[in-house]
Amino acid sequence: MPCHLSLFLRLTAVSAATAAAAMTGDSCLLAKPRGISLAAPGQFKERPDLAKTSVSLIETLRSVRGNWTGLMDFRFDPDTLEVLQTSDYGAAASASASSPWTVYFSSSGNEVGEKRSERLQERCQKEGLKCIQLSADNGSKNQALASEFLMGLSLSEKSDDDAAIFAEDDTIFINNFGEELRRSLEELPEGWQVFWLCPGFLHSRKVVRPLGQAFQLLPQGDLSEARKSQGGRVYLDWPMGTYGEARKGVLAGSPATGVIKKNARPLFKKAIEEALAKGEDTLPDDVFFRDLGMQHQSEHFVAAEPQLCIEERSVEGFPKGA
């Protein structure tokens, strides 16, 4: 049975010692600082503490390989990218999900983030997704989101995936997500590198609708002319609004959720590091993702009809602010 230890990283007042999972053959080995609880009650059976005080990111990454779906949670130190704490919400994948998409989720470590984690666990399992949730607590919201995205890039660089999905924890994917995504990807031009799945401007993220209607293209304002693919599922030009921030180009979020190919990840890593260098003045991630899209319009694209995901807040029945 494949090792599928879920890694949940939260910034705490823990020393430099790390909690991580390493794999030896087909078995899982858990290493953690003494006295640190690694998961919600019942998630781990008791294991003896190990004397190990530090496990590298590379060793941690061994645990994310294998065929599983569901949710892994990583909590990490954004300054050092050290793994601090882990939790397991994964399960062995079915035979029909032999190559699940890997999704790197940004998430706050507060009470709201915990509630979203519970819903994510069910959502990822239902859609057959291999989800890794990343949490960092220090700095402003913009700094945390950028740090979490950067951690996702660092993890993905060590994987064999040619492309991965980067998302926020309040993302709801369209039903039959894998098939819908496949159909949209088929309409992208050859040589594409980035595909944003659901910019908030394009589905009027502040308009609450029933789930069955929430993924329709419904811009919150007028759009300038932008070419679409023959099937209408992809914008071939980056869409631009006629007022406000959208006049510079529609923002990539919210939620800022997209498919990024391996070759594009150094570009994103550089942009995020430059954004984080501004400290408390770090811009929202969907702003500099939009700016990258406008600069690389032959490689960066946006979903049209349908939108492949939405924010929880846009759907009737979801608790607000939770």
C-alpha angles and dihedrals in degrees: 000000000000120000108249106166110168116228118216113183121192128170107241136153088277120139122245088281109111138214112224146146125240128184127223111188107310096336132089122234118198119208121184142151114268115268097016117126111222104194151004114293112290097016095104131031114228113279129180116263114253124222092230111118102185135029121186125238089247091059090048091052092060088074095059093061121091136062111300140123133205129058135329117185122208124189114189148169104254093206096056101016087231115158108239106174140007139201132185124228098142131114136193111276121243120248089255090060097056094145108027121186114257112229122193109204126198111216140170116237094225130103092277090052091051092055091048089050090060092052091044091055091059093040095051093047092048093050094042093242128155099225127190116187119204126200132186122171108192127090130016124321090262091051092049093050091049092047092050092050089050091051089051090053091050091051094046092051088065094050130085093234115124089203136012137185121245116198148154123253095248092060118125114196122215115261113273086021098174094056094042091051092048091054092050094047089054089062095054118105118257110269097035115154107178132032121185111207107199123006107191094231090061096056098031093245094200093056110091114219139166112276092249091060100035098092097057119115103258112157114206090223143004118306129210115240112287126173119243132205118263092262092045095236098113136045108229090195122047103259118240129199126221098235143036123354091340090070086076089052132294112289116250091237174069097113094023095213124152150140113256123189122222094250091058096051096086088056091054093043091055092047093050094047089051090049093050090050087072091066113198089007093064108140122235108275095238089060097058090038087057090048091053089050093052090050094049104036094152090061107026119070142173133222118250119178115031109024103222096214143007140192120272089239090065094062127082113244100025115122112253117239093009 
